[in-house]
Structure formats: structure tokens, C-alpha cells
Amino acid sequence: MSRVGNAPVKVPAGVEVKIDASVITIKGAKGELSQEYDPAITIKHEGEEIIFTRESDHKDHRSKHGLYRALVQNMVLGVSEGWKRELELHGVGFRANATGQMLELVIGYSHAVAIALPEDIKVSANTEKGKAPVVTLESHDKQLIGQVAAKIRALRKPEPYKGKGIRYKDEYIRRKAGKSAAK
């Protein structure tokens, strides 16, 4: 029994839902998203809810039941409220500068790293004295924002000894002791 798949998705006011043969399109104030789905899953828009049913209890159908419900839930939240991801740059001399769709990072290499971001993502870089620089990504597409944030983090992953690197705002880095002096 899929507990996730059985829960209906609430559709807030101002969000339009269009269901075709194998594509669901959701349009809201922040943007428009589409998702293809397996015909074994039936999607119905009734009133202010989207209901998901599967044709059988086959293992593949059970897994897709919860998957498509979760994807549609993320789409509805994205077009109505939006998604936000924050990255912190920890390290001496680490800086971030956002200009339009370009993000320039100084993260300890011999050169600055420039990243061109997709049009669907809004980026801002904030630096306060005494605190680590913060790069904020905002978008209506949760999958896209997660992928871009992971690519930025992969440029300089946090290391376990000093904690230097790029990390998510809520991420905890387990620290190692390192070498101890010989007696």
C-alpha cells in the first residue's frame, strides 16, 4: 500500500491543471511545469484535488504511484510558492558575485570559476562581514534547482578536517581530528 500515492494533492487557488494522454501540465503565478507519466497510473483532477490511482499492485506500478504523486506535489508547490536553495562558501578568501544569469566564484583555485545558470533560476550572492558568503538560488522547478545546487557544491566539496568548501546552508559536516603531535 502506497501511503504517499494515496494522498491527494491539494491545488491552491490560481493554479491551473491540464491532464493530457500521458502529460500533466501545471501552470501558476511563478511559471509552468510539465511531467510525462506512465499510463499505468491514472490521474484525475476533481475539484481542488488531484487524485492518483494505479491499475494493479505490481511492484513497478506501486513504486510509480508514489513517485508521480510526489513529483506533481513538488510541481504544484513550485508554481505557487517556489523553491529556494542556499549555499555557503566556507574558506579564507572565498567570494561569490552574481550578475544576471552568471555566477562567479572565487573558491581557492588559481582562477575564478564562472557558471552560466539556466533562465528559470534566479541567483543572488550576499556577503556580510564576519560571515560566510551565501549564494541563494530560487526557481519554480525543484529538480532543476537541486541539480544546479549540486553542480555548484561539486566544484569544491566541504572537506572533513577544516570544513572548507561549498555546503548547503542546513548541511552538517562531520569533522575529523587530524594528526596529533608525536611525543
C-alpha positions in Angstrom: 0.0 0.0 0.0 1.4 3.3 -1.0 0.7 5.9 1.6 2.3 8.7 -0.5 0.4 7.8 -3.6 -3.0 7.5 -1.9 -2.8 11.0 -0.5 -4.5 13.6 -2.8 -2.6 16.7 -3.9 -4.3 20.0 -2.9 -4.4 22.6 -5.7 -4.3 26.1 -4.4 -6.2 29.0 -6.0 -4.6 30.4 -9.1 -3.0 27.1 -10.2 -4.3 25.6 -13.4 -4.0 21.8 -14.0 -4.2 20.3 -17.5 -4.1 16.5 -18.0 -3.5 15.0 -21.5 -3.0 11.4 -22.5 0.4 11.0 -20.8 1.4 14.5 -19.8 0.3 16.6 -16.8 0.9 20.4 -17.1 0.6 22.7 -14.1 0.6 26.5 -14.5 0.8 29.1 -11.7 2.0 32.5 -10.8 5.7 31.5 -10.8 5.8 29.5 -14.0 4.7 26.4 -15.9 5.9 22.8 -15.5 5.1 19.6 -17.4 5.7 16.0 -16.5 5.2 12.8 -18.5 3.7 9.9 -16.6 3.2 6.2 -17.1 -0.3 5.2 -18.4 -0.5 2.6 -15.6 -1.1 5.5 -13.3 -4.4 7.3 -13.7 -4.5 11.0 -12.7 -7.8 12.8 -12.2 -8.4 16.4 -11.3 -11.5 16.6 -9.1 -12.4 20.0 -7.6 -9.4 21.3 -5.7 -7.6 18.0 -5.6 -5.6 15.8 -7.9 -6.1 12.0 -7.2 -3.7 9.2 -8.3 -4.7 5.6 -8.8 -2.8 2.6 -10.2 -4.1 -0.2 -12.3 -2.6 -3.1 -10.3 -0.5 -4.0 -7.3 2.5 -4.9 -9.4 5.8 -3.7 -7.9 6.6 -1.3 -10.7 3.1 0.2 -10.5 3.3 0.6 -6.7 6.6 2.5 -7.0 5.4 4.8 -9.7 2.2 5.5 -7.8 4.1 7.3 -5.1 6.7 8.8 -7.5 4.3 10.6 -9.7 2.2 11.9 -6.7 5.4 13.3 -5.2 6.5 14.9 -8.5 3.2 16.5 -9.0 3.1 17.8 -5.4 6.5 19.4 -6.0 5.3 21.0 -9.2 2.2 22.4 -7.5 4.3 23.9 -4.7 6.8 25.2 -7.1 4.4 27.1 -9.4 2.5 28.6 -6.4 5.3 29.3 -3.8 8.6 28.5 -5.5 11.7 26.7 -4.2 14.8 28.2 -2.6 18.3 26.7 -2.0 21.1 28.4 -0.1 24.8 27.5 -0.4 27.5 28.8 2.0 31.1 29.3 0.9 33.5 28.4 3.8 37.1 29.2 3.3 39.7 32.1 3.5 39.2 34.4 0.6 36.1 32.6 -0.8 33.8 35.0 -2.6 30.7 35.0 -4.8 29.4 37.5 -7.3 26.1 37.2 -9.2 25.5 39.2 -12.4 22.3 38.4 -14.3 22.5 34.6 -15.0 26.2 34.4 -14.4 27.7 33.3 -11.0 31.4 33.9 -10.4 33.0 32.1 -7.6 36.5 32.6 -6.1 37.0 29.3 -4.2 40.7 28.8 -3.8 41.7 27.9 -7.3 44.2 29.9 -9.4 41.3 31.3 -11.3 37.7 32.4 -10.7 35.0 29.9 -11.7 32.2 31.3 -13.8 28.9 29.4 -14.1 26.1 30.2 -16.6 22.8 29.4 -14.9 19.5 28.4 -16.7 16.9 31.1 -17.3 14.5 29.5 -14.9 16.8 30.2 -11.9 17.2 33.5 -10.1 20.6 33.8 -8.3 21.8 36.3 -5.7 25.0 36.4 -3.8 25.2 38.0 -0.3 28.3 38.7 1.7 28.2 40.0 5.3 31.3 40.9 7.3 32.3 38.1 9.7 30.0 35.5 8.0 30.4 33.1 5.1 29.2 34.3 1.7 25.8 32.9 0.8 24.6 32.1 -2.7 20.8 31.9 -3.0 19.1 30.1 -5.8 15.3 30.5 -6.4 13.1 28.7 -9.0 9.8 27.1 -9.6 11.4 23.8 -10.7 12.6 21.7 -7.7 14.5 19.2 -9.9 16.4 21.9 -11.8 17.3 23.9 -8.7 18.6 20.7 -6.9 20.7 19.8 -9.9 22.3 23.2 -10.3 22.9 23.5 -6.5 24.6 20.0 -6.6 26.8 21.1 -9.5 27.9 24.3 -7.7 28.6 22.3 -4.5 30.7 19.7 -6.5 33.1 22.5 -7.6 34.6 22.5 -4.0 33.0 19.9 -1.7 33.4 20.5 2.0 36.4 18.7 3.4 36.3 17.0 6.9 39.4 18.5 8.5 38.8 22.2 8.4 35.3 22.3 6.9 36.4 24.4 3.9 34.3 24.2 0.7 30.8 24.9 -0.5 28.0 23.5 1.5 24.2 23.7 1.8 23.0 26.2 4.5 21.5 23.4 6.6 24.2 20.8 6.0 26.3 19.4 8.9 29.9 18.4 8.1 31.3 15.7 10.4 34.8 16.8 11.4 37.8 14.6 11.8 40.5 15.1 14.4 43.5 15.0 12.0 47.1 14.2 13.1 48.1 14.6 16.7 51.7 15.6 17.6 54.2 12.8 18.4 55.6 12.7 21.9 
